[in-house]
């Protein structure tokens, strides 16, 4: 009986892993300065998922749950609380190639990168979840553990602050602040 | 170009650039590594207690190893597997290897480092005034995935509560946790597993069938005791027996009667687990048959 449960868990975990791996890898690579850190984030996120399978929601909600786990793992790394639960040497090597092959930040020209750096971590993460992970406010709310309305309003404010930051770093260009209603997809 | 597009272009990679990455060698290797780790704690059988050099009956008070309640393996000491430590508390120390909360009249320890530096842990203990609490690393199987943790104390009034790996709600990546009364007196020792060197005996049992262990690749679980013993001997190893008695109160778990003579083992009883201490002996944990009578104290 226990073996059957364990086998079911393994099958389910592998299915979730295969389905979400590219997205969690992308999440980590976009936020980590080094490939080693990105590999650690990916590995630790899935280790936690494996150990907390009972909490992993089915379907699409599982991806949002994993983003939430990855976010907390990343925060721990940034606080210097690091733990390497697996060796993941091959993953690290592949991630290194990914970093090496990635073009220089496309946003670095014309002050976009500088504008992103002017944002608070919270604003940058909100925009990233919306633009990079392509989450709608309801999904962002799931990841951040807040209400949908709060996510929507905070995202709107983050967009406005990004527009203002761009005005500072790219004074010759015109920028938009998208109206609130457009944020619902 | 709108602002979202500019932000998007600031990404190092986009998900669409990663198509096919879920089946690379790195992804496969990571998946394999993770699946080799302990599965979900709520469904895992906790590893049994270390073998004692004398029969279980000789001990003055019974100790029970409960099943399926924790990830970390309890070594020794007067532990009670208790409720979650998640109560109102104040963080009094935070380091890479351990976070310490003050919870009422106890300190709660959340261990987050798989291969900690004892000196760092002892420094943390000193920070909160636990000057007599020391750390000892003990050899365990290099294949041991879950942290091995033990605690010995000399203060009879001190209370220690082990909460195992169910602690990540308090600290992300928490490996194991325990709490102890803050006014503990006298010497006390925290024991943590370290990978044994080649040929070194283990201070904590490993599953004999794990890759690299003495009975690697041989499935003993579920076999009749006599057949399992034959297979072990065919590998040039000796056999000893433990009996796994169900708890008398009907609770979820078993109590180990250790070093049981073969004359008390029915050849048809089933092997639950097989342990190795890397010492040429395999300990077969046998489930007594339904008609078996437990000895006094079990």
Interface residues (C-beta under 8 A of the other chain):
Chain A: X2 X5 X6 X9 X10 X13 X14 X17 X18 X19 X21 X22 X23 X25 X26 X29 X30 X42 X43 X44 X46 X47 X48 X50 X51 X52 X53 X54 X72 X73 X75 X76 X80 X81 X82 X83 X84 X85 X86 X87 X88 X89 X90 X91 X92 X93 X94 X95 X98 X99 X102 X105 X106 X107 X108 X112 X113 X115 X116 X127 X128 X130 X131 X132 X133 X134 X159 X162 X163 X166 X175 X176 X177 X178
Chain B: X2 X3 X4 X6 X7 X8 X9 X10 X11 X12 X13 X14 X15 X17 X18 X19 X20 X21 X22 X23 X24 X25 X26 X27 X29 X30 X31 X33 X34 X35 X37 X38 X39 X40 X41 X42 X43 X45 X71 X94 X96 X112 X113 X114 X165 X168 X171 X172 X173 X175
